[in-house]
């Protein structure tokens, strides 16, 4: 079975994201969930180091995530790279000021998922990931695509 194109993924994801309130909730909650997962993975430090800097599980998973996005769309993967760097930088900043990143991440994760399910209740449609787990990766790309559209950037 051939791999779906990024446009096919985005179009299919959009089918269950038509309601304006649900879309607004997703614009906030999808990046928040992505950050919270990054934060949880960032708390797992591996024995690996790069130029003396510890490598976390977040660094490794983000590398794999970016490879996935690159296979779908080079332009979207560039935007996602910048967002991933932002998430890693925010994780580092939270850690540096002495706040427990795992607590922040769990609170953000739970709150954002509650928001997502409220949005889908309003929409009256099930979340896309219940159909195909890959939609958990398409959600952030869909948000990036929406940002790209505002600037006239194609995927």
ZIPE-V386175 format. One record per backbone hydrogen bond with DSSP energy under -0.5 kcal/mol. CO is the residue of the C=O (numbers start at 0). NH is the residue of the N-H. If there is no record, write none. Layout:
BEGIN
CO	NH
CO	NH
END
This chain:
BEGIN
4	8
5	9
6	10
7	11
8	12
9	13
10	14
12	15
13	16
18	22
19	23
20	24
21	25
22	26
23	27
24	27
24	28
25	29
25	30
27	31
28	32
29	33
30	34
31	35
32	36
33	37
34	38
35	39
36	40
37	41
38	42
39	42
40	43
40	56
40	57
42	44
43	56
47	54
49	52
52	49
53	55
54	45
55	59
56	60
57	61
58	62
59	63
60	64
61	65
62	66
63	67
64	68
65	69
66	70
67	71
68	71
68	72
71	5
72	76
73	77
74	78
75	79
76	80
77	81
78	82
79	83
80	84
81	85
82	86
83	87
84	88
85	89
86	90
87	91
88	92
89	93
90	94
91	95
92	96
93	98
94	97
98	100
99	102
99	103
100	104
101	105
102	106
103	107
104	108
105	109
106	110
107	111
108	112
109	113
110	114
111	115
112	116
113	117
114	118
115	119
116	120
117	121
118	122
119	123
119	124
126	129
127	130
127	131
131	134
132	135
133	136
133	137
134	138
136	140
137	141
138	142
139	143
140	144
141	145
142	146
143	147
144	148
145	149
146	150
147	150
147	152
148	151
END
